[in-house]
Amino acid sequence: MQYRDGRRAEAASPWARLLRNDDRLTWTIAEAADLLGISRTSAYEAAHRGELPVKVIGRRMLVPRVALLRLLDGAEVERA
C-alpha cells in the first residue's frame, strides 16, 4: 500500500507492531486475538474458559502483556 504523498505503508505483522509498541501493559481481547492469529470470538471464548489470561476492569476485559507472553512461552516449553 502507498500513501498519497508517496510514502509506502508498512505491512507489519502483529508481532512487529508488538515489538515496536512495547510500552502498553495490556491489550484488548481483539488485539490479543490479532496477535494470536485467532478470531475475536475465539479469543472471548478462551477468556471465558480461563485459557486466555484476562483482567476485568469495569466493563473491559484486558489481556496483560506479561501474562500472555508467559502463557505463550510456557506453551513452547511444554511442546519441547
Backbone bond lengths (Angstrom), bond angles and torsions (degrees), N, CA, C in turn:
res aa  C-N    CA-C-N  psi(-1)  N-CA   C-N-CA  omega(-1)  CA-C   N-CA-C  phi
1 M - - - 1.455 - - 1.521 108.73 -
2 Q 1.310 115.20 148.30 1.460 119.61 -179.91 1.533 108.96 -133.31
3 Y 1.331 115.12 138.63 1.463 120.61 177.73 1.525 110.07 -77.16
4 R 1.324 115.62 165.57 1.467 120.73 -179.57 1.522 112.94 -61.21
5 D 1.331 116.26 -31.82 1.470 118.72 -178.28 1.535 112.66 -84.06
6 G 1.333 117.08 6.64 1.454 120.47 175.18 1.514 115.20 97.45
7 R 1.347 117.10 -11.69 1.463 118.75 178.58 1.518 109.46 -71.36
8 R 1.332 116.24 146.44 1.456 120.91 176.46 1.527 108.93 -88.06
9 A 1.309 115.68 137.22 1.458 120.27 176.69 1.517 108.84 -79.80
10 E 1.324 115.89 140.29 1.454 121.14 178.05 1.509 109.23 -76.02
11 A 1.306 116.93 123.69 1.461 121.34 175.31 1.528 107.29 -92.78
12 A 1.318 115.78 70.56 1.453 121.22 -173.76 1.522 110.65 -83.82
13 S 1.310 115.11 141.87 1.453 120.42 175.07 1.527 108.31 -73.14
14 P 1.334 117.03 163.77 1.463 118.60 177.48 1.526 112.58 -57.40
15 W 1.345 117.73 -37.64 1.462 120.43 -179.69 1.512 111.20 -68.21
16 A 1.338 117.65 -35.36 1.464 120.01 177.28 1.522 109.79 -65.27
17 R 1.337 117.00 -40.25 1.471 120.46 176.67 1.519 110.18 -63.77
18 L 1.328 116.99 -38.48 1.457 121.72 179.27 1.523 110.89 -61.65
19 L 1.314 116.34 -48.86 1.460 119.85 -177.30 1.520 112.00 -67.05
20 R 1.313 116.63 -31.39 1.459 120.21 -179.74 1.527 110.73 -78.52
21 N 1.320 117.53 -26.19 1.458 122.48 -173.29 1.529 109.62 -120.02
22 D 1.323 117.34 58.52 1.452 120.48 -171.73 1.524 114.14 -90.70
23 D 1.313 118.97 13.16 1.459 120.13 -178.36 1.528 112.80 -83.84
24 R 1.322 117.84 -14.82 1.466 120.39 -179.85 1.520 110.53 -81.54
25 L 1.310 116.25 141.43 1.456 121.32 -179.82 1.521 112.69 -91.27
26 T 1.331 117.02 -21.23 1.464 120.64 -178.74 1.517 110.44 -136.54
27 W 1.331 114.15 161.11 1.472 121.33 172.49 1.513 108.06 -126.04
28 T 1.314 115.36 156.59 1.454 119.54 171.95 1.523 108.10 -73.65
29 I 1.315 116.08 166.96 1.469 120.35 177.16 1.530 109.76 -60.11
30 A 1.318 117.35 -41.07 1.469 121.03 -179.54 1.528 111.30 -63.31
31 E 1.329 117.13 -41.10 1.466 120.42 178.40 1.527 111.14 -66.96
32 A 1.324 116.52 -40.91 1.463 120.17 177.88 1.530 109.97 -64.10
33 A 1.323 116.76 -39.87 1.467 120.41 178.04 1.522 110.45 -61.08
34 D 1.316 116.17 -43.07 1.469 120.93 178.35 1.527 110.56 -61.54
35 L 1.320 117.02 -43.81 1.461 121.01 179.04 1.526 112.00 -63.89
36 L 1.327 115.93 -37.38 1.462 120.80 -177.73 1.524 112.94 -83.36
37 G 1.319 116.45 -13.83 1.460 119.92 -178.91 1.524 113.32 76.08
38 I 1.339 115.67 30.25 1.458 120.61 177.89 1.524 108.58 -121.60
39 S 1.311 116.20 166.96 1.463 119.49 -179.79 1.528 110.16 -73.40
40 R 1.308 114.56 159.67 1.461 120.68 178.03 1.524 110.22 -61.94
41 T 1.331 116.10 -40.01 1.464 120.85 179.15 1.526 110.98 -62.58
42 S 1.334 116.31 -44.13 1.471 120.11 178.39 1.522 111.09 -62.40
43 A 1.325 116.90 -37.67 1.462 120.56 179.48 1.525 110.73 -66.09
44 Y 1.336 117.88 -42.72 1.462 120.49 177.49 1.528 110.77 -63.88
45 E 1.339 116.44 -41.25 1.460 119.69 178.58 1.533 110.68 -63.38
46 A 1.340 117.07 -42.50 1.465 121.16 178.18 1.525 110.80 -63.06
47 A 1.321 116.81 -38.07 1.465 120.70 178.10 1.526 110.56 -64.79
48 H 1.325 116.91 -42.86 1.468 119.99 -179.94 1.529 111.57 -68.43
49 R 1.340 118.07 -29.88 1.468 121.78 177.16 1.528 112.09 -80.42
50 G 1.332 117.38 -10.94 1.454 121.19 -178.98 1.525 113.32 88.42
51 E 1.319 117.84 8.13 1.461 121.78 179.73 1.524 112.19 -81.88
52 L 1.302 116.78 -25.31 1.458 122.62 178.22 1.528 107.27 -111.93
53 P 1.333 117.72 121.41 1.468 119.48 -176.86 1.527 111.42 -69.08
54 V 1.325 115.88 127.40 1.465 119.95 179.48 1.517 109.84 -136.00
55 K 1.312 114.15 154.63 1.461 122.83 170.52 1.523 105.99 -120.55
56 V 1.305 116.45 130.06 1.458 120.80 178.87 1.521 107.82 -96.77
57 I 1.319 114.99 122.73 1.455 121.68 177.24 1.519 106.44 -125.08
58 G 1.319 115.48 108.84 1.457 119.16 -173.67 1.516 109.04 64.99
59 R 1.318 115.74 -122.33 1.462 121.01 178.85 1.522 112.38 -99.37
60 R 1.318 116.06 1.30 1.474 120.12 -176.18 1.513 111.25 -97.28
61 M 1.332 115.05 140.47 1.456 121.97 172.77 1.521 106.25 -106.34
62 L 1.327 116.14 117.03 1.455 121.12 -178.38 1.526 109.99 -116.50
63 V 1.318 115.56 143.09 1.461 121.99 179.53 1.526 107.48 -100.77
64 P 1.331 117.92 114.52 1.460 120.08 177.98 1.532 110.65 -65.67
65 R 1.303 115.51 132.33 1.470 121.89 -177.76 1.522 111.59 -57.14
66 V 1.325 116.83 -48.16 1.458 121.55 -177.41 1.533 110.64 -62.15
67 A 1.324 116.97 -42.65 1.463 120.62 -178.36 1.524 111.34 -65.61
68 L 1.336 117.21 -40.46 1.463 120.06 179.54 1.527 110.89 -67.34
69 L 1.324 117.11 -43.92 1.460 120.03 178.89 1.527 110.95 -65.13
70 R 1.327 117.34 -38.00 1.467 121.09 177.06 1.524 109.90 -64.87
71 L 1.321 117.27 -42.18 1.458 121.89 178.05 1.529 110.77 -60.21
72 L 1.304 116.76 -45.96 1.462 120.63 -179.43 1.521 111.37 -68.17
73 D 1.312 117.41 -38.24 1.452 121.02 178.35 1.528 110.13 -65.24
74 G 1.305 117.18 -39.77 1.467 121.63 177.77 1.506 112.30 -65.90
75 A 1.329 117.22 -34.12 1.459 121.21 179.11 1.527 110.24 -65.41
76 E 1.332 117.36 -36.66 1.459 120.70 178.96 1.513 110.43 -71.22
77 V 1.320 117.74 -36.37 1.465 121.01 -179.96 1.530 109.90 -67.69
78 E 1.337 117.19 -39.66 1.474 121.14 -179.33 1.521 110.65 -64.31
79 R 1.338 117.98 -36.85 1.460 121.49 -179.19 1.518 112.20 -69.74
80 A 1.326 117.15 -32.32 1.474 120.93 -173.96 1.501 112.90 -70.97
